[in-house]
Amino acid sequence: MPVKVNEIIRKLSPAERKKVEDRAAENIAEKTSLPNENDELRIVTLKRNLARAQRLVRKYVKPGTSLVDELIAERRKAPRKK
């Protein structure tokens, strides 16, 4: 069943509407994505996606390891192509 967001917002009290509008503006400012998973549409902020990616990487990288330093070292060892 399609849901019209404007209809839902119109039914809110002015205080509730302000909260929704402020949060929506915050989400838009943070950049959002709309992944479709299991027939659900979710609004996900860039901040939340970044936190999720960091959690996933932490599973495989030992604490104190600098991936940036490792990448720089690998680049320096690699032969230069001309």
C-alpha positions as CSV (number, residue, x, y, z in Angstrom):
1,M,0.0,0.0,0.0
2,P,1.6,3.3,-1.0
3,V,2.1,5.8,1.7
4,K,2.1,9.5,1.1
5,V,4.5,11.2,3.5
6,N,2.8,14.6,3.1
7,E,-0.5,13.1,4.3
8,I,1.2,11.7,7.4
9,I,3.0,14.9,8.2
10,R,-0.3,16.9,7.9
11,K,-1.8,14.8,10.7
12,L,1.1,15.7,13.1
13,S,0.9,18.4,15.7
14,P,3.0,21.5,14.9
15,A,5.7,20.4,17.5
16,E,5.8,16.9,16.0
17,R,6.0,18.3,12.5
18,K,8.9,20.5,13.5
19,K,10.8,17.5,14.9
20,V,10.2,15.5,11.7
21,E,11.2,18.4,9.5
22,D,14.4,19.1,11.5
23,R,15.4,15.4,11.4
24,A,14.6,15.2,7.7
25,A,16.8,18.2,7.1
26,E,19.6,16.7,9.2
27,N,19.4,13.4,7.2
28,I,19.5,15.2,3.9
29,A,22.5,17.3,5.1
30,E,24.3,14.1,6.2
31,K,23.6,12.5,2.7
32,T,21.3,9.6,2.6
33,S,20.9,6.4,0.7
34,L,17.8,4.3,0.1
35,P,18.7,0.6,0.1
36,N,16.0,-1.8,-0.8
37,E,16.5,-4.9,1.4
38,N,13.9,-7.7,1.8
39,D,11.1,-5.6,0.3
40,E,11.9,-2.8,2.8
41,L,13.0,0.7,1.9
42,R,15.3,2.2,4.5
43,I,16.7,5.7,4.8
44,V,20.3,5.4,5.9
45,T,22.6,8.3,6.6
46,L,26.2,8.5,5.4
47,K,27.2,8.7,9.1
48,R,25.5,5.4,9.8
49,N,26.9,3.7,6.7
50,L,30.4,4.8,7.7
51,A,30.0,3.5,11.3
52,R,28.8,0.1,9.8
53,A,31.8,-0.1,7.5
54,Q,34.1,0.7,10.4
55,R,32.6,-2.1,12.5
56,L,33.0,-4.6,9.6
57,V,36.7,-3.6,9.1
58,R,37.4,-3.9,12.8
59,K,36.5,-7.6,12.6
60,Y,39.5,-8.3,10.4
61,V,42.1,-5.7,11.4
62,K,44.1,-6.0,14.6
63,P,43.9,-3.0,17.0
64,G,46.8,-0.6,16.4
65,T,47.2,-1.5,12.8
66,S,47.3,1.4,10.4
67,L,45.8,0.4,7.0
68,V,47.0,3.7,5.6
69,D,50.6,3.0,6.6
70,E,50.3,-0.5,5.1
71,L,48.9,0.9,1.8
72,I,51.7,3.4,1.6
73,A,54.4,0.7,2.2
74,E,52.8,-1.5,-0.5
75,R,52.8,1.4,-3.0
76,R,56.5,2.1,-2.3
77,K,57.5,-1.5,-2.8
78,A,55.5,-1.9,-6.0
79,P,57.5,-1.3,-9.2
80,R,56.8,1.9,-11.0
81,K,55.2,1.5,-14.4
82,K,56.2,4.0,-17.1
